[in-house]
Amino acid sequence: MERKSLFLILASPSFIWLVRPDVYSPWYLENLLASPLVILIAYIILLVLLVNYLKTKIVIYTFMLHLSIIGTLITIDSSLHSSKQCNNRISVFQFNNRYNENDNRKLVSLLMGTNYDLVVLQEISPLARKELINQLSPIYPYFVTGISLAEHIATDQLILSQHPFTKEKYFKHQNNSHLIQMQWHYTNETIHLFTLHPPSPRTKELWKKRNNTLYQLASQIKLLKSESILIVGDFNLSSFSARIKLFTTTLNGSFKGSWPNIQNILPFLTVAIDHVFINSNMMICSRERIDVVNYSDHYPIITHISL
């Protein structure tokens, strides 16, 4: 094979991904194309297929090309475009804990060290829920447990705050609930807060459940006209996914890579699936990934929002 042809073949994953159409199904194809990291997977497959024809220079050049395109895409995706001064800042801490984690001392220490206005946690086991509420209630006296005894619903979510909640509502799908709506009373403001943790779309059934949660969220957003809206959670949906546009056309967001939290992985190669969205009544000032809780496969994210 000619060098030019080899270069074009090895460079093709990036260009194909950049011009890809919006894909919503089948479930495995949507998952594959929902992140630019698939470029590296396709590139490795091509390397294996063409190994007998390749020279070191072509491999290095095309690898650097893909890496620079992925890095540029993720950098642009996570950039903030704010022209206003951030006053009256709300601090939001969000984190997908590890469900079977029995030692939550790092998380407790982190949350006690900085008094966040709102803490949204996922993958909280019943034991961890009880421990976190007991230890953190002096600082975060208000909480939504993620459990509704009346409706026989138990989620893996826990929401803590220094400000009160009212009107909790759980949206059911079959025997589960992955979406909670509540009113959050921050000083003199009433904010319609949604927290969610739909399943990871590892199978067709889980993909359908995730999508159903997103449709539930979209339908509720449409009912709120001029009210302040804040949405926080692990969406299990990449910021690059075409599906994310279906329910965020009236919302603003800023993305930060939060998964996977793996030792020695380059931070800019992480995917944004833990999101915060707001409507035009508010503004996102900053989003920061922190690397201080290393037992989970997610990074904690801190967001500052201006009212």
N, C-alpha and C positions, 0 to 999 in steps of 0.2 A: 504494500500500500504506500502511496505517496505521503510525505510528511503533512502536506496541506490538508489532504483528506482526513488523515488521522487526527489532526488538530481540530478540524471542524466537527468530527464525530465526538471527540472527547469534550469539546466545548458545548455541544448541543443541549445537555441537560439544563443549563442555566437559561438559554434562549427559549427552549420549549416551555419552561416554567413561567418565564416572564410574559409569554403571549398566550398562556393557557386560558381557556374560557372558564366562566363560573361553573363549578361542578358541585351538585348537591346529592348525587347518587351515582352508582351504588355506594354503600357505606364505606367500603374499604378504599375506593378511589377518592372520595371526599377527604378521608383521613390522610391519605398519602399526599394529596396536593395541597393540604391546608398549611403547609410549612415549607419554607425554602430549604430546610434541611434535607428534604427528599432529593435535592440536587446532588448532595454528596453520596447518597445511596445509589442513585442512578450512575454516578461517575465511577464508583467502585465496581459496579456490575460490568460497566464497559471496560474497565481496566482488566478485569478477569478474562473477559471474552477476547480482548485484543492483546493479551500479554506477550504473545510471540512476535508482534509487529512493533512494539513500543520502544522508544528510546527515552532516556532519563530526562532530557531537556523538555520534550513534549509533555511528559507527565507532570513535571514541576510547573511549567507555564500554565497548563490547563487547571491544575489544582489551585494555583494562586489566583487565577481568573475566577473560579467558582467561589473561593473563599472571600475575595474582595466583593463580589456581587452579593453574596449572602450577608456579609458584614454591613454593606451599604444599606441593603433592604431593612435589616433589623435596626440599624441606627436611625434611619428615617422614620421607621415605624414607632420607635420609642421616644422620638424628639417631641418636646413641648413647644407650642407656639402661643405664648402668652404675652399680651401687650399691656395688661392692666397690672396695677400694684396689688399684691395679695394682702388683704386685710382680713381681720376676723377669721383666722385660719382654723379649720377643723382638721384634726389629725386622725387618720384612719389606719389601723393596723390590721392586716389580713394575712392569714396563714393556714395552709392545709397541713395539719398535724399528721402524724402517722397513727393510724387507728389502734394498733396494738402496742403503742408506746406506753410503757409503765412509769418511766421517769420523766416527769414534766418540770423538773427543777429549773432547767435552762429557760423554758418558756415563762414560768412564773417570775423568775428573776428579771427577765427582759421586760415583762409587762409592768412589774413593780418599779423598775428603774426609770421608766418614762410613763407619765400619766397620759395615755392616749384618750381622745374623746370617744372613740368608737373602736371596738375590737371585734373582728369577725373571724371565727375559727371554723374549720371543717375537719372531718375525720376525728371527731371526739368520741371516745368510747364512754359508756356509762360510768366507769370508774374514774376516768380522767375528768368527766363533766363535774362529778361531785367534788373531786379534789380542787379543781380550778375555781369553782364557785366559792368553796370554803376559804381558800387561801387569798383570792383576789377581791372578794366582796368588800373589804374595808376601803379599797381604792376604786373599785367599780361596783357600786352598790345596786346598780340596775342591770338586769340581764334577762335575756330570752333564752330559755333552756333548750329550745329545739324539740320539746316534747309537749304533746297535747293529750292528756289523759282522757279528756272528754271525747276526742275523735280517734283514740287508740293509735296515735301517730308518734313514732320515735324517729328522729332524724339524727344525723351525725354533726349537726351544727350547734354552735354556742355563740351567742352575741352578748357582749359585755359593754357597759358604758358608764360614764359619769353623769349621764343625763337620762331621764325616764323614757320608757316605751309605753305605748298604749295600742289598743286595737290590733293585736296579733292575729294573723290569719294564715292558715296552712293550706296550700293548694295540693290536693290529693291527685295521685295517678295510680290507679289500682290500689295496692295496700301501702303505698309509700307517699312521702311528700319530699320534694327536692327544692321547693320554693316557699319562702316565708315572706309575708308582707306585714309591715307594722308602721306606726307613726312614731317618729323619734323626735323628742322635744328638746332641741338644742337651744339653750338660753330662751330667747323670745321667738324662735323660729320652730315651725312644725314641718318636718321633712318626712316625705313618704319614702321609707327605706325598704328595699327588697334585698334579701340575701338568698343565695342559691348554691347548690352543689349537685348538679345532675351527674349521672353516671359517666364514667369514661367510656367512649364508644368503641369498645374492644370487640363487640359482636353486633350483629344486625339488631338484635332486641335491645341492647343497651344504647345503641345509636338512636333507635326510635324513642326510647325513654328520655334521652338527653334532649332530643329535638322537641318532644312534647313539653318539657319544662320551659324551653325557650319560647314556644308558642304561648304558653300560659303567661309568661312574663310580658310578651309583646301585647297580648290582649289587655292586660292590666294597665300598661303604660298608656294605651290609647284612651283609657277612661279618665286619666288625670290630665287636665288641660293646663292650668297656669300654676299648679302646685309645684313645690320644689321636690325633685326626685333624685334619690341616691341609690345606686345598685352596686352591690359588692358581693364577690364570691369567686369560687373556682368554677368556671363555666365549662371546663373540659372542651374548650373550643378555641382554636388558635386565632390570634388577631389577624392572620392572613386569610382565614377562611371566608369564602364568599357568603356563607350563611350568616356571619356576624352582621352583615349589612342589612339583613331582613328586619332586624328589630332595633337598630341603632341609628336610623336615619334622622331621628329627632333628638338624638342624644350626643353628648360629647364624651370622649374618652382619651386616655393616653396609655400606651402599652409599655410594659416592662417585662422582660424575660424572667420567668419564675420557675420553669421546669425544663429539664431535670436538674436537680441539685446533686451533681456527681463530682467527686474529687477529681481535680486536674482538667475538667472540661473548661474550655474557654467560655467566659460569661456571655459573650455576644452570640454564642451558639445555643443559648437557651430559648425556649419558646414561651411567648406570653399567653397563658391560659387563665391566670388569676387576674380578674379585671375589676375596674371601677368605672362606672358610667354615671353621668349627671345630665340634667337638662340645662337650659340656658340661664336659669336662675342662679347658677353657681359657676365656679371656674376651678379647674384643676391647676394648682400652682406647681406641684412637684410630685414625682413618684420615685421611690428609692428602693432598690433591692438590698437586703442586708444578709450577711453571711455569718450569723452567730448561733443559729440553731441547725446543726448539721445532721440530725438523725432522720429528717424527713427528706423525701425526694423533691420537695418544693422549697423555694426560698420565701421567707417572709417579705412582704411588700408594705412600705409605709407611704401613704398618700396624704398630701396637704391640699385642702380645698378651701376656697374663699367664697363666702356668701355675698 
